[in-house]
């Protein structure tokens, strides 16, 4: 058996003594530790009314909590939370118009996102059936405060509250994420309202023409080869980079920028933006924080540094910043935004390097300025205002005046660290604001900059109370090429100096190994720095329209099956909880998720049955219509373990899993029942075979509840368990788990035999 870490070993010893309400110094009688019915010697497996993937208070005996590096229910069982992001549709207003964007930004509405209240039962019932009962629920700053500073859309927040109030009825739980990408829809992503850019001085209607943002993707583009995958480059463009820099470090790098504020003459830009953000978030937490179905909150999706730490204004780091299409340097973006036509490099896809510079062309030929004359900068670039660069009228070109401006504090000369100087301080302010209006038991989900390992500076003094680490992971090579095949690449390793030949993998076995290594690195790095903090992978997913969108036409989803299986296998092996990206009812084949050309949702309403034909019981196959690649997504997992999970492996071809855990000692009031989610999608019409349990243990499989109940016997105190569960007859394989040797071994051996033969003939004829 794999050895347990010190934290896991100590966790085993705390079953009877751990404080169930760690947020309170003294637990009241009303908060007494519940006793699971399985403590009774005569208890039969599955005698209760709950099911494995029920995260409501009824299913967990109370509240889910953190204990060491685990989530635990009120009975002390270790809980594996699996779920999905709901939803990509929440990035876009319900009345969004591609044709008129960015007009009428004050009057947009997100009421009805991610779906209307009357549709909630079918969507929540579907997620319950699929065992994806833990939700990362997306809200955007724009959705709450689009009409202007301090003007909150209470109709939208009421809609969200009504939706989330239904979660316990379906056994679901959620954490709320205030989502952003590239700062805002108006700078090419999602998140912040338009008035934040206007407040800093940007002209929304000039951002695209001046090269300050790439907006075609949020206006319905991004699907064709020339457009796909460009949107992440928006982080390096003037609008998003400036907004992020001002938000995180405006006091340091833009101290001259003052914003008119209500009831005051003006505020420094950092204070203005952060105060507005925190005020908005406090309202969200106050509105939703008392709900049983809301486990906690996440401050911000995929934060970004902006220009902070940028060593050169003449180029971006190729290893960390995507170079695709037109990629202006910081200086070039300053010049473009100031209305100067500028020669900019153009990058295209290549191999073996992801991209290469292929041409240069002049952008902003119309000399359109991105800055409003009536804005706080008086129409001048904020970075020119701070002496970072200037225009040489003699040479008729822009010149850098302070090359290392964003590396060191302009006044003190001290090197600025984004995490220590910017991120952690705001995290603490945010945590205080949330816990001031919501119960302190609510968990706080945090994540690093995308694709970065947990920074070593995230020490105890920089951690939050009740914190959960929630990094993201994607196969960056597949996302960039929008393709998946037998050849996969460990981009994570290459970007960190891995020898290239070690970063290349072949076949489905290779993809599983590749993804497993990358996700394990993320999890291990998190535990190494944060210690006994739970880890939940907040986003991970695959594109449905990869390989030239061929599956959308042929309905042959083999490559999507394979890629999702490789990712799920890796997640399962890490033993981390996760929420997949994403469940989007508005997904269509033509428009995908209708945001920047993305198409990640493995559910599409077009393929689903009408509501009138749905049976909402979790045993109903009517809910499966509309789902794509479900056998790769809907998989067994140990939801509630009476002990410590040690290893879990599932082979979807044949539907067999192995689960190993260190069982709790069945004495005192310790719970004895483990609940494993086992989908009827696998078991229906087949015999279940459970092997490896001691004779004292009992089990029951209830297909209607999709749960395998296992009750350990008294004679098995503290022992490890290892079971293998399969169905008979086995499921038909969806693909072959191929390997390099399996595909090429015979050819290699044949070639080697021919070579040896030729060598022997030559030696015999000419040298004997």
N, C-alpha and C positions, 0 to 999 in steps of 0.2 A: 504494500500500500504506500502511496506517496506520503512523505512526512509532512506533518502539519507545522505551520509557522508558530512562533511563540504566541502571537495574538489569537490564532485559531485554537491552540491548545488551551489557552486560558479561558476562551469562550466556552469550551465544553464544561469547564468547572463552575460556570456561573448560572447554570440552569435554574437553581433554586434561590439564588441570592441576589441576582442582578436587580437594580432599581428599575421598575417598569415605567416610571415617570421621571426621567432624568432631568426634565426641565423644571421640576419642582423639588425643593429640598426635602419636604416632608409630604408623603402621599396621604391623602385623606382616606377615610373609610370608604367613601364612594368610589375611590380609585383603586380598590383592592384588586390584587392580581387574580384574574379569572382562572378557573380550573377547567381544563379540557375534559370532556366526558370519558376520554380514553384512559384516564387514570384508574377507572374502575376495572377490577380484574375480569369482570364478565363482559366488558365492552366488546362488541362485534364491529369489525371494520365497516366504515360507511354508515354507521347508525345515526349519525347526525344529519342535519339537513343541508350542510354546506357543500361546496365543491372546491377543487384545487385552486382554480384561478379566480376565486371570489375574494376581492380585496376590500369589500365593504366591511363595516364594523361587525356585521353578522358573521362574515366569513373568517375574520381574523381575531374574533374575541374582544375587539376593541380597536386600538390604533396601531398602525404600523410604526415602528420606531427603528432607530439606528442602534446597533450594538456591535462595537468593534468595527470590523470591515463589512458587516452584514446588515441587511434589513431583517427585522424579526417581527412576528406578530405578537399579540398580547400573551400568547401561551409560551413564547420563547422559541418558536420554530423559525429556522432560517428560511427567508422568503426570496425566491428568484422572481424578479419583476420583469415581465416581458410585455411589450406593447408597441405603440406606434405613434407617430406624430400626426396630430389632427389640427390643422391640415395645411397643405400648401395653398389651398384656396383662401386661407385667412390672410395671405399677404396682399390680397387685391380687394378693393371695395366691391360691394354687390352691384353698384351702379357704374362700374368702371367702363370707360369707352376708349378703345384703342385709337379711334379717329380724332378725339378731341384732347387727349392727354397732352400736356398737364393742366389744361383749363379746368376751372370749377373745383379746384382742390379743396376749397373751404366747405363745399357742400357734398362731399362724398359721404357714403354711408357703408358701414360694415355690418349693419344689422342683417342677420341671415347668414353670417359666416360663422363657422365653416359650413353650416347647413341650417335650414329653418327648424324651429323648435318642433314642428309637427313631423319632421323627418327623423328626429333623434332616435325614436324607438328602433327603427330598422337598422340604423347605423350602429348603435350601441349593442343591439342584439347580435349583429353580425360579428363585431369585434369580440364579444363574449364567446360566441361559438368558435371563433378561430383561436381562442386562448390569448388574444392580444388585449388584455384587460387593464393594462396600465398605460395611461395616455400622457404624452407631452402635448399639452394644449397650447396652441399658438394664439397670442394676442399681439397686436402691434401698437406702438405709440400713436401712430397716425389714426388707428381705429378709435382710440379713446379721446384724442385731443386735436382732431383735424381742423376744427373751425377756427382755432386761434388759441393763443396762450391763455391758459386758465379756463377755457371753455370746453367742458367735458361732455361727451356724448353718453348721457346716462341711459338712453334707450338701448344703446349697444351693450353697455355693462349689464343692464337688466337682462338682455337676451342671453349673454354669456352666463350669468348667474342661473337663469332658468335651465339652461342646458346642463351645467355642471351639477345642479341640484338633483338631476335624474341619475347620476352615475351610480350611487349605491344600489338603486333598484335593479341594475344590471350587473352588479358585482364589480363595477369598474372604479378605479381611482385615477387621479391625475395630478400632475404638477403643471403650473402655469408658467409659460416662457414668454417674456416680452421679446419678440423676434425682430432681428434686423439683419440685413445683408447690404453691404455697400452703402450704409447709412440710411438710405431712403429710396422709395420708388422714384423720386424726382432726381436722384443721382444714379439711377440704374439698378436699384435693388428693392428693398422693402424696409419698413420700419418707421423712421421718424417722419413727422408731418412736414408738409411743404414750408410752413412758416419758419421752421428752424433754419432752413437755407436762406430764406428771405431776410431773416433777422441778422444774419452775418453779412448780408450784402449781395447775395447772388440773385441774378435775374433768371428765374426758372425757364423762361422762354428762350434764353440764349445759351443754356448749358450745352446742348447738343451741338449746335453750330460752331461754338467756340472750342469744342474738344474737351470741355470740362467734365463731360459725362457721356457714356454710351447708353442711349435710351431706347434703341430699336427693340431690344429684348423685352422690355416692359410694355412696349406698344404692340406686342403680338409677334415680333420677329424672333430670331434665334434658332430657327428650325433647319434652315438650309446650311450646306457645308460652309459657306463663306461667313456665316454668322454664328454658328454654334460654339458655345463655350467661351465667348468673348467676355461675358459679364463679370467674371472675377477680376479681370484687369481693371475694372472700375475702381477698385480699392486704391490704385495708384494714380488715378486721374484727379484733377484739381478739386472738384466738388467734394467727393467723398473723403479724400485725404485731408483736405482743409477742415472739414467738419469734425472728423475724428480727432485731429490734432487740437482743435479749439475745445472740443468736449473734454478730452482727457488732460490737456496741459495748456490751456489757453492762458493761465496765469503766468506760465513760464515763457511761452513762445509768442503769445499775442497779447501782451499786457496793455497795449494801446487801444485794443478793440473793446469799446464799451457799447452795450446794447440798451436802448431805452426800455424800461420796465415799468410795470404798473405800480403806481404810488411811489415811484422813485425816479430820480433823474436818469440814472443808468446803472447797469451792472457790468462787471467784467465778464467777458464772453463765457469763460469756463463756469463761473458761478451761475450765470444766466441759464446756460444749457443744462447743467447738472441739477440745479434747483428745480427747473421745469420737469426734468425727467423723474426726479425723486418724488415730486408732488404728484405727478401722474401715477407713478407706481404705488404710492401710498394709498391712493384712491382705489386702484385695482385690488390691492391686498385687503383693504378694508371691506370692499364689496364682496370679495370671494373667500376671505380667510376663515370664516366661520363654518364653511361647508364641510360636511363629513367626507365628501368625495375629493376634496382638494388636499393633497398630502403636503404640498409646499410650493415654492416659487423659484424661478430662475431669473437672475437679473437681466442677462443679455445673451442673445445668440451670437456666437462666433465674433467676439470683439476683435477690433483691429487697431493697430498703432497709429495709422495715418502716416505722417512724415517722421514721427518721433523715432529717434535712433538711426535715421537715414544717414549713412556716412558720406554720401556724395550726392550733390544736386544734379550731377550729369548722367547718372544711370541708377537703375534699380538692380538689386541682387538677383541674378538669373536663377539661383538655386532656391530662392524663397518667394519670388514674385513672378507670377505667370506673365510670359511675354507672348502675346498673340494679337494679330491685327496691328493697328497703330498703337504704339506704346511710347508716349512722350516721357522724357525724363522729368524730374521735378522742375528744373529750370524751363524746359520746353512747355510744360503745362502752365507755368506762371505766365510765360509770354503769350501763349494761345489765349488764356483767360483775359489778358489785358488787351486783346484785340490785334495782336501782331501775327500776321501769317508766318507760319513756322514750319521748317523742314523736319519731318518726324520719321523715324524708322518704322518699317512695316515688317512684321514677323509672320511666318507661315509654319505649318506643321512639317516635321522632318523626322528622320531616323538616322542614327540612334538617339541623338538629342531630340527632345520633344519639339523644339522649334528652332528656327534660324532666321536671321535677318535676310530678307530677300530684296528689299527695295526701300526707297525713301520718297516721300511725297509731301507736298505743302498742304497743310491743313489751315482752316479758317481763312480762306482766301477772301471772304467778305469782310474781314476785320471786325467781327462781332465781339464785343466785350462781354464777359460773363458777369461783370460787376455792375450793380445798379448805381446810377449817379446820385440817387436820393437815399442810398444805403449808408450805414454807419462808417464805411470807408471812403465815402464821397466818390465812388466809382473807381477807386484805386485798388489794386491787388493788395490784400492784407499783408502779404509777405514782402511786397515792395515797400509798404508803409512801415515795416519793421526793419528795413535795411538789409534784407536777406539777398536781394538782387536789385538791379536797376537797368535802365535802358540807356545805352551809350549812343547819344545822338550823332556823334561823329562817325562811329563805325556802323551805326544803324543796326545794332544787335543788343540782345540781352546779355548781361554779364553777372556772374556770381560775385557777390560782395562778402558773403560769410559762408564759406563752403561747409563748415561743420556746425552750422547753426542749430540743427535739430539733434545733435549728439550731446552737447554740453549746455548747461544753463547759461544763457547769454550774459548774465551778470556775474555769477559766482564762478563759472568755469567748471563746476562739478558735473561729472558725467550723469546723464539722466537715464534711469532704468524704468521702462514702462511699467513693469509689474510692481516694483517697489514704490515708485513715486506717483503712479497714476491709478493703477488698477486696484491694488489692495486698499488704499484709502477710500475709494468710492464704494468698494464692496462693503466695508465696515459701515459707512454711512447708510448704504442701502439696507443692510441687515437691521440696523437700528430702526429705520423707518418702517420696515415690514413688521418687525416684532413689536413695534409700538401700537400697531392697529390690528394685528392678527395673532392668534395664540402662538406662544414661543415654541410649542411642539412642532410647528410647521417647519419642514426641512427647507434648507437653502441650497439650491443647485448652482454650481459654478463650473466654468470651463476655461481652459487656456485659449490662446490664439490658435486658430485652426492649424493642424499639422505639426504643432509643437508638442514636445513632451512636457510633462509637469515640471515647471521651473524649480530649481533647487531653493530659490528664495521663498517658496511657499511654506515657510516654517510655522510653528504653532502660533506665534504671535500674529501671523497674517491670515490664519484660518478663522472661519466663522463658527458660531455656535450652531449645532445641528446641521453641519455642512455635508453635502454629497458632491463628489467630484464627477462631472459629467462631460468628458471630452467627446469629440466626434471622430469617426473614421470612415473613409471612403477609399476605394481602390482608385487612386488618382490617375493611373494610366488608363483605366477603362473609362473614367469620366472624361478625360481629355480627348481620347480617340473615339469615344462612344462606340467601343467595340470590345468584344470578348471572344477569345478562342482558346486554343490549346496552349498558347504562349502567353505567360503573365510575367509582370515585372514588379519587383519590390522597389517602388519609388521612394518609400520611406528610407530604405537602406541606401539607395543611390545618393539621395540628398544629404546623407550623413557620411559619405565617403566609402561606402561598401564597394569591394572589388566587383566590377560589373558582372563577371561570370557567376558570382554567388547570388546575384540579384535576379537571375533569370530562372524561370520554372516552366515545366512542361506538363500538360495534361491536367485532368481533374484532381488527381492526387497532388500534383504540384501546386495548383491553385489553392487547395485546402491548406497545404503546408505554408504557402506564401502568406495568405491572409491570416493564418493562425499566428505566425511569427510577428506580423505587424501589430495585431491587436494585443497579443501577449506583451509586446514591448510597451504599449501604451498603458496597460493595466499595471505591469510591474513597475514602470517609472512612477506611476501615481502612488502606489503603495510605498515605494522606496522613499518618497519625499513626504507624503502625507500620513504615513503610518496606517493606523486602523481607522480609515475613513472609507465608507462605502463608495463603490465606483459603479456608475451607470453610464453606458455609452449612449449619449443623447441622440445622435443621428448616425445612421448607417443604412445604405440602400444601393440600388442598382438601377440603371436606366432601362426602361421598357422598350425604348425605340433604338436600341443599339444595333450594330451590324446592318446599317443602312435601312432600318425600320422594316426589315424583311418579315419579322414575326407578325407585324400588324396586318400584313397582307396574307401571309401563308397560314397563320395561326399555329405555326410550328415554333414553340417557345423553348426549344431544347437548350439554347445557349443561356437564356434567362434562368431556366431551371438550374443549370450548372453554376452560374455565377452566384445566384442567391444561395444555393446549397453550400458553396465554398465559404461564403460570408457567414452563414448561419452556423456551419460547423466550427468556424473559428471563434465565433461568439460563445457557442456552447462550451468549447474547450477552455475558454478564459474564466468561466463561471461568473462572469459579470452580468448584471442586469442590463437591459437595453430597450430602446424605443426606436423602431424602424422608421425610415423616411420613405414614403408617407402614404396615408390613406386620404385620398382626395375624391370625393363624390363627383366633382365637376370635371374630372379627367376625361378627355376624349382622344381618339386616335389622331385626329387632325391637329389639335391644339395642345395635346399633352396636359400638363398642369397649368398651362396658360400663363407662364411666368418665365421669361428669359429662355424659352425653348426647352425647358426641362419637362421630363416625362418619367417620373419615378413611381407614380401610384400604381400598385398592382391590383387596385380596384377601379373599375370604370362603370359608371352608371348606365352607359349605353348597353352594356352586356348583362345588366341585372334584370330580374323580374320586377314588374310593377308592384307597388306596395300592396295592392289588393290581393295578390297571389302569394304573399309572404306569410310563413308561419314563424313567429318570433321566438319559439322555443330553441334552446341551444342545440337540440338534437336534430333540428330541421335542415335538410339539405337545400331547401329553397333559398337559404341565405347565402349559399356558395356562389350562386349565379352573379356574374359581374366580377368575380375574382379571377386573377390570372396567376399562374404558377403556384397555386395554393399548396401542392405537396411539398414545395421547397420552403414555404413560409409557415404553414400550419404543422407544427412538430411537437412531439412530446417534450415535457420538461418537468423537473422536480420543483413544483411550485412552493410547497411548504414541507420542509424537512425537519423531522424530530431529531436533530443532530446537526452535524457539519458536513455539507457536501464536499466531496474530495475529487470526484471525477465524473463527468457525464459525456457520453459519446452516442451519437445517433447516426445510423446509416439509413438514409431515406429510400435507397434502393433495396426493397425487401422489408423496410419498416421494422428495424430492430434497434433497441438501445440498451446500453449498459450504464448502470448508475451505482456509484460507490459512495458511501457516506459513513461517518463515524456517528453511531447512534447515541442518543441521550441515554443516561442511566435511568432505567424505569423504577425509580424509588421516590418516595415522598409524593409530590403532586406533579411530577414531570410528565409532560405530554408524551404519548407513545405512538401517535398516529401521524404518518407521513402521507401527504397527498400529492400525487403526480398527475399532471394534466396529460391525458391520453386521448387525442381527438377521435371522434367517431368516424371522421373522414378516413381513418386508417383501419379501425376495428370493425366497422359495420359489415356483418355477414361473414366474419372470420372468427376463428377460435383464438383466444389470448393464451399465450404460453409464458409463464413466469418461472424462471429458474434461479436457484441460488439462495433462496430464503432459508433460514434455519427452520427446523420443524416446529419450533415454538411460535414462530411468527405466523400471522394470518393476513390474508389479503382478500379484497373484493374489488371487482371492476364494475362500475355503474356507467353504462354507455350513455344513458340519458343525462348524466352529470359530467360525462367525459373525464372521469376521475378514477384513478387506481389508488385505492386506500390500502395502506400497509400498516399493520399494528404489530409492534415488536413485543415479544414475550419476555417474561421476567428473567428467564434463564440466559438471556442474551445481553445482560447489563454491560453497557459501555463498549461493546464489541463493534467492529466495523461490519458493514453490510455491503455486499456486492451482488446485484441482481442483473439478469439479462432478460429482457422482455421482447417478445416477438409475436407475430400473428401467423396463423396458418389457415389457408395457404398464404405464402408471402405475397406482397404486392409486386406487380410487374415493374421491373426497373425502368426508370425514365431515361437513363443514359448509362454509358459505360464509364466506370471510374478508371480512366486510362492513365498510364504512366509512360515516361520516356522509354524505359527498358521494354515495357510491354508493346509499345508502338514500333520501336526501332531495333529491339534486341535481336530478332531473327535476321534482319538485314545486316546488322553489325557483325553478327557471328558468321553469316554467309560471306560477307566481304573479307572478314579476317581469315576464314578458311581458304578463300580464293587467293588472298595475298600469300599465305603460308605455302599453299600449293605451288604458286608461281615461283616463290623464292626457292622452294625445294628443287623444282625442275631446273632453274637457272644454276643453282649450286651443283646439282648432280651432273648436268651436261657440260658445264664450262670449267668447273673446278675439281672434278673427280678424275 
